[in-house]
């Protein structure tokens, strides 16, 4: 199936060193009992978003591509979490012309 990208975003969150406020949240029984949260909301360091026009970035089966985002992160940050999300026009009903 053709992958037709129309949107991408990546965000970087700081895990270590953990600041006092975040540590208190993690250790707080009321916070940890919140069943709505499936992940810890680490402090956001940076994010990047990009949109493409329809048919601008298409990847055929058995092909690959790379999308690069550079982030400057302070040298005192020891551990991060990086997330990426890509929207496929074919899966989200974006009509192709």
C-alpha positions as CSV (number, residue, x, y, z in Angstrom):
1,X,0.0,0.0,0.0
2,X,1.2,3.5,-0.8
3,X,2.2,5.7,2.1
4,X,1.2,9.2,1.3
5,X,2.5,11.5,4.1
6,X,0.8,14.8,4.7
7,X,1.9,15.6,8.2
8,X,4.7,14.7,10.7
9,X,5.7,15.8,14.1
10,X,8.4,14.9,16.5
11,X,8.8,15.9,20.1
12,X,11.6,15.5,22.6
13,X,11.0,15.2,26.4
14,X,13.5,15.2,29.2
15,X,13.6,12.2,31.5
16,X,16.9,12.7,33.4
17,X,17.9,14.6,35.3
18,X,14.4,14.6,36.8
19,X,13.4,17.9,38.4
20,X,11.9,18.0,41.9
21,X,8.4,18.9,40.7
22,X,8.3,15.9,38.3
23,X,9.7,13.6,41.0
24,X,7.0,14.6,43.4
25,X,4.3,14.0,40.8
26,X,5.7,10.5,40.1
27,X,5.9,9.6,43.8
28,X,2.5,11.1,44.6
29,X,0.0,8.2,45.1
30,X,-2.9,10.3,43.8
31,X,-1.0,11.1,40.6
32,X,0.0,7.5,40.0
33,X,-3.6,6.3,40.6
34,X,-4.8,8.3,37.6
35,X,-5.9,5.5,35.2
36,X,-6.5,8.0,32.3
37,X,-2.7,8.5,31.9
38,X,-0.9,5.7,30.1
39,X,2.5,7.5,30.0
40,X,4.4,9.9,32.2
41,X,4.1,13.5,30.9
42,X,7.8,14.3,30.9
43,X,8.8,18.0,30.4
44,X,8.8,19.0,26.8
45,X,12.2,20.2,25.5
46,X,11.4,20.8,21.9
47,X,9.1,19.9,19.0
48,X,9.0,20.1,15.3
49,X,6.1,19.8,12.8
50,X,5.9,19.7,9.0
51,X,3.1,19.5,6.5
52,X,3.3,18.3,2.9
53,X,0.9,18.9,0.0
54,X,-1.0,15.9,-1.3
55,X,1.3,13.7,-3.4
56,X,4.4,15.6,-2.3
57,X,5.8,12.8,-0.2
58,X,4.8,9.3,-1.3
59,X,6.6,6.1,-0.4
60,X,5.9,3.0,-2.4
61,X,5.9,-0.5,-1.0
62,X,9.5,-1.8,-0.5
63,X,10.8,1.8,-0.6
64,X,12.1,3.9,2.3
65,X,12.7,7.5,3.1
66,X,14.1,9.6,5.9
67,X,12.8,12.7,7.5
68,X,15.3,14.6,9.7
69,X,14.6,17.0,12.5
70,X,17.5,18.5,14.5
71,X,17.1,19.5,18.1
72,X,19.5,21.4,20.3
73,X,19.5,20.0,23.8
74,X,21.3,21.3,26.8
75,X,24.4,19.3,27.8
76,X,23.1,18.6,31.3
77,X,20.2,16.5,29.9
78,X,21.2,12.8,30.3
79,X,18.1,10.9,29.1
80,X,15.3,11.9,26.6
81,X,12.3,10.3,25.1
82,X,11.7,11.1,21.4
83,X,8.3,10.5,19.8
84,X,7.4,10.8,16.1
85,X,4.0,10.7,14.5
86,X,3.3,10.5,10.7
87,X,-0.1,11.0,9.2
88,X,-0.9,8.9,6.1
89,X,-3.4,10.6,3.8
90,X,-4.8,7.3,2.7
91,X,-5.7,6.4,6.3
92,X,-7.2,9.7,7.2
93,X,-9.5,10.3,4.2
94,X,-7.5,13.0,2.6
95,X,-8.7,13.0,-1.0
96,X,-6.1,12.7,-3.7
97,X,-6.4,14.8,-6.8
